[in-house]
Amino acid sequence: MWKEENNSLNRTFKFSDFREAFSFMTEIAFYAEKADHHPNWSNVYNTVEISLNTHDAGNIVTDKDRKLAADIDKVYSKYSS
């Protein structure tokens, strides 16, 4: 579940291994590039942490962040079933 705190949307995603986590990030990269909205994220082995806020709006959460979060959730649903 996404948490809105410190002017960003944050969520941690868990996967079975590094390859699965990296595949998830690769797919998200296409959504982010299309939206011209790029997440702050990190990956350690099977864990991906994502933080979203809109830099152009003064580093606050906007509809642009909520839309990308929804796209990320759709992608993650393929991995978490």
Summary of the structure (lengths in Angstrom):
residues: 81
radius of gyration: 12.1
end to end distance: 15.2
largest distance: 36.1
contacts: 217
relative contact order: 0.24
helix: 47%
strand: 28%
